[in-house]
Amino acid sequence: KIQTLRLNISDFEVVKPLAQGAIGKVSLVKGKYDKKYYALKTLSKHELLTQRETAFFMEERNAMTKLRTSKYTTSLYAAFQDRENLYLLMEYAPGGSLQRMLEAEGALTVEEAKFYMAEVLLALEELHNLNFIHRDVKPGNILIYLNGHVKLVDFGSCIMVDENGLVSSNVPVGTPDYISPEVLRANEGKVKYGKECDWWSYGISLYELLLLEPPFYSDSLLETYSQIMDHKNTFGWPDDCTLDDDTKDLITKLICDREVRLGKNGAKEIKQHKFFEGIDFENIYKMKPPFMPKLNGAEDTTYFITEEDDDHTQRVANQRNAINNKKNDVIGFNLPFVGYSF
């Protein structure tokens, strides 16, 4: 009876798919009872269990729960589950991501990037103060809301640091173009790193917003990783780069060794850089955003690429069959997900 009082997937009507990931998908949904619109993240339990070393579903839920009152990270309304999936019911961002904006509109001006990255800085400061590291900061995880302000999303790579402010890992986590050398070094065996890994990705993201491509981009993943590990020799600026010295200085102080990286002693170091001169971090919500989403109704997903992934649909069907064949092991299958719902 208690279960019937909890949210379940049948309480929502799926309007449109919004994004597709390796482990799950995000859809625009409408509540059947309150008629409100939400973003619903669906995570396949089968995929989570096969990728346990890089799937931090409980950390994602915990970080989002602690950040529920934040202005700078997406709001989580509920977490629930059924036999096949975990679900996160979240605030919907109709303006799409900064990645999509880059693809549609081209590079941002320094002033535009400054506004957006100031809000991302505040998001990371809050997250770090809770002793979590994001580990997947990138333009694709910065979403524009109806009021034009941005929030940091996707805490699926999140992890909590220990009492020394460090994480011990032997698996690289994140997105190749944005991953820091110390996180990448996890490939070589158990390594320790701290919150400063997010400031590397932050620097890469700022570079990309202004120059359209991340600095270590290559068609070859191996080449990208090689360039990141040899960043002292491979990092540079395009020949036609016209960025001012303050902007270049900040980026250079972020894309560097962790021992000297700006932000290693807290977000305050970055806030005080000359790049952010003129930004009132305390009152940033009073600033006029550079862009306001223009929508034709609540179900307009103009700012998203919403094609269905047929391969994903087939894979989910295969997982469903695999789960159904494990009927005698339902308790063992669900054990890792105990305590997820609230």
N, C-alpha and C positions, 0 to 999 in steps of 0.2 A: 504494500500500500504506500509506503514512504516513497518508493521509486516513482509511483505515478504522480506524486506531488512535485517531483523534480523536473527540470527542463529536459526535453528530449528533441530529437531532430524533427519529429512530426509537428512540433510547435512552430516551425518556420517554413515559409515558402521560398524556394531558391529562385531568385530573379535572374541573375546572370553570374557566370564565373568572372573573377577579377584577376587572379594570379595562380600560377601553377609552380609547385616546387617538387623536389625529389621525393619528399616524404608525404606531402599533402597539397592542399589547395585552399584558396581563399575565395569565397563567393559573397555576392551581395544578396542578402536575404531580408525577408519581411516577416515580422512577427504576426502570427495569425490572430492573436488576441489584442495586442496593443497597436498593431498596424504601423509600427516603427521600423525603420531600416537599420540594418547592422551589417558589419563584415563578420562572416563566420569562417574561422580557420578549421579545417578538417584534417586531422592527422591519422594516417593509417597505423593501427597498432602493429600490423604485420611488418610494415616498413620500419617502424620504430624499433622493433625487436631485432630486425636483421641489421640495423645500423646503430646499435646501442652505444658504440664508442663515440659517435658524433651527433647523436640525437639527445638533446638535453631538454626533454619535454617537461620534466618536473621543475627544473630551474626556470624555464620559460614561464610556467604558470606562477611560480613563487615570486619571481621578479615583477611580473605584471600585477600581481595581487598587491605587492608593497608599493607599487607606483600608481595605484588607482586614482589618487587625487592629483597627479602631476598634470601640468599644462603642456608639458613638452614630450610626453610619450603617450601612445595610444591607450585609451581607456579600455579596461577589461571589465565586462559586466557579469560574465559567468563562465565557468568551466564545467563541462559535463561529458559523459561518455556513454557509449553503448558497446555491444559485443565486438564491433569491428574498428571503431574509431574513437579518438579523443576530439573534443570540440572546444574552441575558444570563441566566445561571443564578444565582439569588440565594436568599438566606435568605427563608423565608416568614414573614409576620407575621399570625398568625391573628386578632388583635384588631381588624383594620381600621384606618381612619384617624381622626384627631381630627375631620375634617369629618363623617364618618359618625356619630361620637359626638354631635356637636352636633345633627345632624338627628334622632337617635333620643332623646337624653336632655335636650336643651336646653343652656343656657349653663353653663359651668364656674364653680366658685367660684374666688376669688383663689388659695387654697391649691393647688387642683388645677392651675390654669393655671401657677402658679409652678413646680411640680414638673416638668411637661412642658416648659415653655419653658426651664428650667434645662438640661435634657438637650439640647434643640435648640441652645441657646447653645454647649454644649460641642462639638456636631457642627460648627457653623459655625466655631468657633475652630480645630478641626483642619483643616477644609477650607481656611480662609483661610491657615493656616500653611503649607499646601502650594502657596499662590499660586493657588488656584482660587476663583472666585465661583460660587455656586449659581444665582442669578437666578430661582428659582421656589419660594421659601419660602412655604408656605401650609399650613393645617390638613390639606388633602387629601394633602400629601406628608410628613406626620408619622404614622408607623404604630406601632401598639401590638403588642408581642411577647408571647409566652406568659407571660413573667415580669412583665408589667405595665409594663415600661419602654418608652420610645419611641425610635425612630430616624428620622433624616432620610433620605428616599428620593428617587428620580427626579432623576438628575443629567444629564438630557437637555438642559438649558439651560446647563450648566456651561461655563465658559471660563477659560482661564489668563490672569492679568494679566501685563503686561510688567515690565521691570526697575524701572519707576517705580511699580509697583503699580496700573497703569491698563489699561483696555480701550478700544480705539478701535472704535466701531461706528456704522453708519448704519441699523441695523434694531432696533426695539424687541423685546425678548425677555422672555417671562414670561407670567403670567396677569393679565388686565386689572385686577381689583380690587386686586392686590397690587404692581403694578409701580411703581417709584419715578419721580419726575418726571425725574431725569437720564437714566434708561434710556428713558423715553417720548420724551424730547427727541431721541433718535436719528432720529426721523421727520423732523426739520428738517435733517438732514445729519450728517456725521461728528462725533460727540461723544466725549469721554473721560470715563470714570467709574471708580470703584474699588470695593473690597469693601464700602464703606458702603451700597451699594444693597441688600445683603442685610439690613441692619439696619432699613431702611424696611419691607421685607416682613415682617420679624420683628415689628415694632411693629404692623403691620396685622393680623397673625395673632393676636397677643395681644389686641388690641381685639376681634376677632371671637370668640375663645374666651370672652370675658367678656360680650359684648353681642349675640352671635348673628349680627350682620351686620357686614361690613367698613364702614369709615366713609364710603367714597365710592361705595357701591353704588347703582346705578341700572339701570332697565330698558334705558336707552339707553347703549350703549358710548361714544358721543361725549360724553355727559353725564358719565360716569365719568371719562373722560380729562380733560375740562375741569375737573372738580372737583379732580383730582389736581394739575394744573398750577397751579391757583389755591388750593392747600391752605391757605395762610395765612388765607384768608377763608372757606373752605368746611369746614375740619375743626372738629368740635365733638362735644359729648356729648348723648345723648338727655335729654329733660327729666326722665325718671324714673331717671336714672343715679345709683346709690348707691356707686360705686367710691370707695375711700379716696384720699387725696391722693398717697401714694407711688406707687400704681398709675397714677394719672392723669399724674403727673410723668414717670414712665419712658416711657409711651406718647407723651406730648407731645414728649419729647426724642428720640424715634425717628422720629416722623412730622413731619419738619421738613427744612429745607434741608440738603443734604449737608455744607456747610461747617461747620455747628454740630451735626451729628447725633452723638448718643452712639454710640460704637463706631468712629468714624472713626480713632481711634488704637488700635484693638484691642478684643477682647472683654472685656478686664480692666475697661474703663470701665463696661460694663454689669453685670458681676459685682459691682462695688463699689457699685452703686445701692442705695438703702434698700429697694427692692422685694424684693431677694433676701436681705435680712437674715435670718439663721437657716438659709440654705441652705449646706451644706458641699459645695462643688463637688468636692472631692477624694474624698469618700465618698458620692456621691449614689446609688451602686448599693446602698448599705446601707439606704437609706430605703425605707419601705413605699410602693409605688405606690398611687394612689387607686382604681385599678380593675384587676381581674384577669379576663381573658377566661374565660368558662365555655363549654366545648366538649363536644359529644357525638362524640368521636372526631376523628381527624386530618383527615378530609375535610369537617368541619363548616365551612361558610363563612357562618355566620349574620351575621357582622360585615361582610359585603361585599354589594354589589348586583351580582348576577351574570347579569342578563338579557343574552342575545346581541344584538348590534347587527346586524340584517339588512342594513342599508345598508353596513356595513363588510364583511360577508361578500361582498356583491355587488361592492364596490369591489376587494377582494382578487382576486376571480375575473377582473375586467377587467384588473388589473395583470398577473396570471399570463399572460393572453393577450398582453398588450403585450410582456412579457418573452420569451415563446415566439416572437414574431414578430421578435425581435432576435437570432436564433441566430447570425448572422454577426458580432455585435459583443459577444460574451461577455467578451472581455478588456477592452475599453473600458468596458463596463458595470461590471465588478468592480474596476477600478483604484482607485477611491477607498476601497475596503474592504480593501485589502492591509494586513496587519499587525494586523487586528482580533482574530483568534482567538488564544487562548493555552491 
